[in-house]
Amino acid sequence: MKWATAVRTAEQVAQRCAHVAAQPAGIVRLRVVEAWLWGPLLGPRTEEVPDDGGVNAALVCAESAEDCAWGTAPPGAGQWLAASGLARRPVHLVFRAAGQPVWNHAITRPVRLWSADGGTDAAVLEAVAEGAGEALRAPAPPPDELASRLEVELAASLAAVRRTSAEHDAHRWAPGSPVGRADALAAAVRGHLELLDAAARAPRG
């Protein structure tokens, strides 16, 4: 997609987060409190960015680390995505738990675009549009800090694998389609395998 289209997509992420945040919790259960950008859109500017992975957004939720284990979606995520309309936009969304670092092995040096308390950060959006987002990024964590973060994420991920596996087995023969539970289990397993690979590759301080 063109750079300008990618920037508009990022702006829409902030707008749709604000729209859903304004809905009562009784209507939309999942509460997203921040949105962060990472990846090619933080610069330098190019004529085009990839359709797949060109716009990356981490959505910080008021949920537990296990419910937001890497590669998985927390309870209520489907409803949130439907209410926001972002499932139909060319953006790669991941869910992160509030109270935990947003960054990890894949989310490198992210920049906060929107928060429930402060709204859209106009300075960030302007810098992104100009291809100058690099100047807003925090330094990369040292190797030992990355290794510690991966250990924490692996523990949450393993808990998610065990939980979704148990839920899949417990309801395997229940009425209705088992696809949702199977998809949740597959997502938890994929996320855990990715974290294992990242931990094996991670440099040691």
Secondary structure, 3 states (H helix, E strand, C coil): CEHHHHHHHHHHHHHHHHHHHCCCCCCCCCCEEEEEEECHHHCCCCCECCCCCCCEEEEEECCCCCCCCCCCCCCCHHHHHHHHCHHHCCCEEEEEECCCCCCCCCCCCCEEEEECCCEECHHHHHHHHHCCHHHHCCCCCCHHHHHHHHHHHHHHHHHHHHHHHHHHHHCCCCCCCCHHHHHHHHHHHHHHHHHHHHHHHCCCC
